Amino acid sequence: MFPDHEEQDFEMPQEIFVQKDPLICKFEKKGRHGKPVTLVEGFEGSADDLKNISKKIKTTLGIGGSEKDGVIIIQGDNRDRIMKILQDMGYKTKRVGG
């Protein structure tokens, strides 16, 4: 239609998610068959983002865990190490308990 008009690729601007409240890292010894776990609660993003964060923590620390109902469950008491990883990823964290 317009010979001197070049077609341009248009990319949708990527929406940047901002976490409003800090992620809460707490240690729990009861309720998981007596095994100690670290819980990361308060994530406000998508389920895929939660999965990616969980995977990053598990691979970095070389330990098992899962994510369920918006909570990341990591084996053992690893609050300090998990908080450091989350802070390096740009999240605010808050330590709860002991």
SULSULDA-V262702 format. One record per backbone hydrogen bond with DSSP energy under -1.0 kcal/mol. NH is the residue of the N-H (numbers start at 1). CO is the residue of the C=O. If there is no record, write none. Layout:
BEGIN
nh	co
NH	CO
NH	CO
END
This chain:
BEGIN
nh	co
5	2
23	92
24	41
25	94
26	39
28	37
35	32
37	28
38	74
39	26
40	72
41	24
50	46
51	47
52	48
53	49
54	50
55	51
56	52
57	53
58	54
59	55
60	56
61	57
62	58
63	58
66	73
68	71
71	68
72	40
73	66
74	38
75	64
76	36
78	76
82	78
83	79
84	80
85	81
86	82
87	83
88	84
89	85
90	87
91	86
94	23
96	25
END
